[in-house]
């Protein structure tokens, strides 16, 4: 059985040079940046899984919450795996 942890809010911002910056107020130290917006989106869940897994000393799975698309933020569900 998996345990759900509080959802994580991830925020997006485009720099003046066209890079997409991604960070979360819920996960200090989490920051991604890339010119390819699809690539940075694909990196969010694996990066969060690594950071949270190390901090919690456990295996976690991070999935995007099914919601209306937003250019400025997205929520992710965090599952603590057995």
C-alpha positions in Angstrom: 0.0 0.0 0.0 1.3 3.4 -0.9 1.1 6.5 1.3 0.3 9.9 -0.2 2.3 12.8 1.0 1.2 16.5 0.6 1.0 17.7 -3.0 3.9 19.8 -4.3 3.3 23.0 -6.1 5.7 23.7 -9.0 6.0 27.2 -10.5 7.2 28.2 -13.9 8.7 31.4 -15.2 10.2 32.2 -18.6 13.5 34.3 -18.5 14.2 37.1 -20.9 16.6 34.8 -22.7 13.8 32.2 -23.4 14.8 29.7 -20.7 12.0 28.2 -18.6 12.8 28.2 -14.9 11.0 25.7 -12.7 11.0 25.7 -8.9 8.9 24.8 -5.9 8.2 26.8 -2.7 7.5 23.4 -1.2 10.9 21.9 -1.9 13.8 24.1 -1.0 16.7 23.6 -3.4 14.6 22.4 -6.3 15.4 24.5 -9.4 15.5 23.5 -13.0 16.1 25.6 -16.1 16.2 24.8 -19.8 15.6 26.4 -23.2 13.5 23.4 -24.3 10.2 23.8 -22.3 9.2 20.2 -22.9 12.5 18.9 -21.7 12.3 20.8 -18.4 8.8 19.6 -17.9 10.0 16.0 -18.4 12.7 16.5 -15.8 10.4 17.7 -13.0 9.2 14.3 -11.7 12.6 12.5 -11.8 14.3 15.4 -10.1 11.6 15.6 -7.3 11.8 11.8 -6.8 15.6 12.1 -6.3 15.5 15.0 -4.0 12.5 13.8 -1.9 13.8 10.2 -1.8 17.1 11.3 -0.5 15.5 13.6 2.1 13.0 11.0 3.3 15.3 8.0 3.0 12.7 6.2 1.0 11.5 5.5 -2.5 8.9 8.0 -3.8 6.9 8.3 -7.0 6.0 11.8 -8.2 3.1 12.2 -10.7 1.5 15.3 -12.2 -1.9 15.9 -10.7 -4.5 15.8 -13.5 -5.6 19.4 -13.7 -6.2 22.2 -16.2 -3.0 23.2 -17.8 -1.3 26.4 -16.6 1.7 28.2 -17.9 2.7 29.4 -14.4 2.2 26.4 -12.1 1.3 22.7 -11.8 0.7 20.4 -8.8 2.4 17.0 -8.3 1.2 14.1 -6.2 3.9 12.4 -4.1 3.5 8.7 -3.2 5.7 7.1 -0.5 6.4 3.6 -1.9 6.6 0.5 0.4 
